[in-house]
């Protein structure tokens, strides 16, 4: 107990450290307890963060803040409307077509699986293939039941969607317009001496803003390039697959691996193992290579590099806590942890200096 008390006094003797720890604890409690209710607010903050860079860009060109916010907000609403009216109907139609084609795909897959025991009798038996087919059918039936339960709750989801459509644009506009007023209001209730917290905030502010904006542009570029490539090859469900490929960049390492499976399967069901299939897979891996070796270094050059193990652990931890948003912000949150560790004073040196001064006095 004495050891714990000594550690606590050594690490939390500085009021700035206490303020930083209390602030992080309050934010964590608010998100865990009120996160679901505050989802529109949190999502609006993310969007405002994304758009604020464009507002500041227009301000640097001499436009007033309000005019810059108005231009960016109108452009954002037009972009959102084009997605809702142009992309979503196409994606919905392709999902419906894919569901209708699933029985034919399953039949082709079953025939292909039944040929494996004839080709590799020493490795695969007919009973193993039959068990695998039964397991696949059970999983598809369970998936169908989950989709049915989702459709039964679609009324509640529609009401929630309407609320979000009304509230979020208003929140985004006022977050952009009154950014300075909101910051000044928060600063009234903060202590004057908050040097460590200020250092952490400035570092995390740069990291999160760069990450969110860079990730947004990465999604758009990969989505557009994938859609153009799939359309050029004549691949079925091109928009749906391109959207999945674009969204897969949200989850580093894991997302690209997961989304590769539907792309390969749909291409194989459409063409078999012919030259069209091979050329499409080759083009797809070129896109992934360009994304990892050109686009990511270009867009995220100012983001602190994290070890792949740290990124994967952050995805698992924050994704388990906060779902989609936890996965999306896994890297910025890991950067926050890193910024706190870097800004945290070296208490061992402080303690050594105190002990040295005490011994000198004695």
N, C-alpha and C positions, 0 to 999 in steps of 0.2 A: 504493500500500500504506500509506503514511504517512497519507493522507487517511482510509482505512478505519479505521486504528488510532485516529486522533483522534476519529472519529465514535463508535467503540465505547466509548472511555473517557468521552466526554462524555455518552453516553446510559445507560451501565451502571456509572457510578461509584457510584450509590446502591445499597446492599444491598437495599433494599425493591424496587427495580426488578428487580434480579437475581432475587430470590425470586419476583416475579410472573411474569417471563419463564420461569423454570424450571418453575414450577407449570403454566403453560399448555402448555409443551412436553411435560411428563410426561403430562398429561391427554390431549393430542392423540395421543401415541404409544400410550397404553393403549387408546384408542378405536379407532385404526386397526389395531392388531395383535390386540387381544383383543375388539373390539366384537361380533363375531358370537357368540363364546362367552358374552359377558356380556349378551346381549340380554335374557334374563329379568330380570337385575338392573337394567339400565337402564330397562326398561319398568316394573318395580316401583317404581323411584324416581320415575318420572313419575306413576304412580297415587298413590303416597304423597304426593307434592307436591300433587296435586289434592285429596286428602282431608284434608290437614293443616289447611286453612283451616276446615273444618267441625269438626275436633277442637278447634281453638283457640276457635272460636265457643262450643262447649259448655263449654269450660273457663272462659270469661269469664262464663258463667251459673252458675258455682259447682260444676260437676261435677269430680271428680278426673280426672287425665290418663288413667288406665287405663280408667275407666268410659266416658269420652268416646271413646277409641279403640275400645272394644268396641262401642259403639252405632253409630259410623260404619262400622266394619268389617262388622258384620252387615247394616246397610242397604246397603252396597256389594255384598256377596255376593248379597243378595236382588235387587238391581237387575240384577246381572250374570246371575243365573239367569233372570230374566224375559226378558232380551234373548236368551239362548241358547235357551230353551225356547219363547218366543213369537215373536220377530222372525226369527231365523235360519231356522226351517222355512218361514215364509211367503216370505222372500226366496229361499230355495233353490227352492221350488215355482214362483215367478214367473220365476226364471232358466230353469228347465226349460221352462216354457210359452213363454217368449220364444225359446228356441233352436228349439223345435218350429215356431213361427210364422215363423221367418226365411225359409224358402223362399217362403211366400206374400208376405211383405213385399218380398223381392227381385223377385218377379214383378210386383208393383204398381209398384215403383220402376223396373223395366225398361220397363214400358209407359209410365210417365210420361216417362221419358227419351227414348223413341222418338218421342214427340209433339213434342219440342222442335224438331227440324229442320223439321217442318211449320209450326210457328208462327214460328220465327226462322231461315229458311233462309240469310239473309245472314251470320248469326253462328255457327251450329252446323251441322255436316254429319253425315250418317248414319255415316260412317266414324269420326268422333270419338266419337260415342256408343257405337259397337260396341267401340272400343278402351277406353273408360271402363268398360263393362260387363265386359269380359274382365279388366281390372285389378282390379275389385272382386271378381270371382269368385276370382281368384288369391289376393288378400289374405284372403278368407274361408277358402279351403282351407288357407292357411298358419296362420291362427288356429286352425282345427280341429286341425291337427297339434300345435300348441303345447298346446292343451287336452288332447290325448291323452297327450302326454309328461308333463303335470302329473298326470294321473290315474294313470299308471304309477308315479309316485313318491309316490302318496298314502299308502302304508304308512309310509314314513319320515316324511312330514308328520303322520300320525296319531300316531305315537310321540312326535314332538316336541311336538305339541299336548297330549298327555297329561302330558308332563313339565312343560310350562308351566302347565297347569291345577293341578298339585300344588304346584309351587315358587312360583309368583308370589303366590298368596294368603298363603303363609307369609312371604315376603319383605315384602310390603306390610304385614302385621300387625306384624312386628318393626321395620320402618322407622318406623312410626307410634309404636309403644310405646316404643322405645329411641332416639328421635331425639336427645335430649340426650346420652345415653351415647355414641352414635356420633360426635357432634360433639366431645365432650370427648376421645375416643380420638384423633381426627385432630389436635386441637389440641396434644396432647402432643408430637407430632413436628414441629410448626411453630415457627419462630423467634418470639421475643416481638415484635420490631419488624417488623410487617407492615402498616403503616398504609395504604399504597397498595392492597395486595391486599385488605385489609379493606373499604376504601371501594368497590372494584370489586365485591366479593362482596355487600355490602349492597345496592348499586344493582341488580345483576343478580338477586339473590334476589327483590327486590320486582317487578322486571319479569317474570321468568319465572313466578313464582307467579300474578301477575295475568293474564298471557297464557294460561297453561295452563287456569286456571279459567274465564276469560272465553271461551276458544275452546270448552271443553267445553259451557258453557251455550249458546253460539251454535249449535253443532252440534245440540243437543237441540231448541232452539226452532225452528230452520229446518226440521229434519227433521219435527217434529210439525205445524207449520203447512203444510208442503208436502204431507204425507200427508193432512191434513184437506182441503186444497184439491183435490188430485187425486181423492180418494174422493168428494167432493161433486160433481165434474164427471163421475165415472164413468170416469176414465181407466184403461186397462189397466196392470197392473204398477205400481200406485200405491205400494206399499211399497218396491219396488226403486228406482223413480225418486226417491222422497222421500229414501231413504237416500243415494243418490248426490248429491242436492242438498245434504243436510246435510253430507256429508263434503267436498263441494267447497269449503266455506268454509275448509278447512285451507290451501288454496293461494290467497292473495289474487290478485285480478284474473284469474288464469289458470283457476282451478278453475271459476268461474261460467261462463266462456266455453266451456269444454270440455263441461260437463254440460248446457248448453243444447241441444246438438245432439241427444242421444238423447230429451230431452223433446219437442222440436219434431217429430222424425221419428216417434216413436210416436204422438203426437197426430195427425199428418197421416195416417199409415197407418190410424188408427182412424176419423177423421171426414172426411178430405179437407180442403179449404180452406173448410169451412162455418163457420157462426157459432159452433158449439161450439169449433172449433179456435181461432178468433180470441179468444173470451172466455177460454179456458184460457191462451193465451199472454199475454194482458193481465194475468190474475191472477198468472201466474208472474213477470212483470216487476215487478209490484207487490211481490211477496215479496222479489225481489232489491233493489229500491229501498229497502224498509224495512230490510233487512239492512244495506245500505251506509250509509244516512243516519240511522238511528235506533238499531238494535241495536249496531252496532260502536262508535259514539261512547259509548253508554251503558255497554257492558261493558269497553271498553278506554280509558276516560278517563285512567287513571293510567299507561298505557303510553307510553313515549317515542315520539313521532312520527318516522317515518323517511320519507325521500323514496321515491316509487314505484320509481325506478330502483334505489335501494339494496335495496328489498325483492325486486325481480325478480332482481337479481344474487345476492342471498343465497339465494334459492330454487334458482337454477341451480347455484351452487357447492356449498352444503351438501346439496342433493338428490342431486347427482352423487357426493358423498363417502359419504353415509350413507343414501341411499334415502328411505323413508317418514319415518323419524325426522328425517332432515336437512331434509326439506320442512316437517314439523310444527314443528321448532324453528328454522326459518330466521330468523324475526323475533327471537326471544330471542337467538340467536347473533349476529345483526347488532347487537342492542342491547348484547351483551357487548363486541363490537369497539368500539362507540361509547363505552361506559363506560370501557374501557381507554384510548382516545384522550383522553377528557376528564380522566381521573385521572393520565395520564402527565405528569410535570413538564415545564415548558417549558425544555428544556435550552439554548435559545438565550439566554434571560435569565440562566440560571445561569452559562453560559460568559462572557457579557458582564460579569457581576458579578465573576467570578474574574479576568478580564483587567484590569478596572478596579482591583481590589485589588492585583494584581501591579504595575501601573504606578504606583500610589500608593506602594508600598514602594520601588520603584526611584527 
